[in-house]
């Protein structure tokens, strides 16, 4: 990761950076709620080995580039129970 966090992820939807879903308080009463709308979630970044651009890991795994990730990593994400919010980017330095 560069010294300074990138400002732009070209995979983000037009509505802006993704935000974690709020937990369902009926099924997950002990989970804290998502951060207030004025706070940015702590998104993980990952570099593309082809273009050297940086992207949010959640944007990569929830978009058209999901198929570029190894099957073993996708299986780990599925098994985590966290879905696209699983911190898979810390397991690889570039994709």
Secondary structure by P-SEA (a helix, b strand, c coil): cccccccccccccccccccccccccccccccccccccccccbbbbbbbccccccccaaaaaaccccccccaaaaaaaaacccccccccccccccc
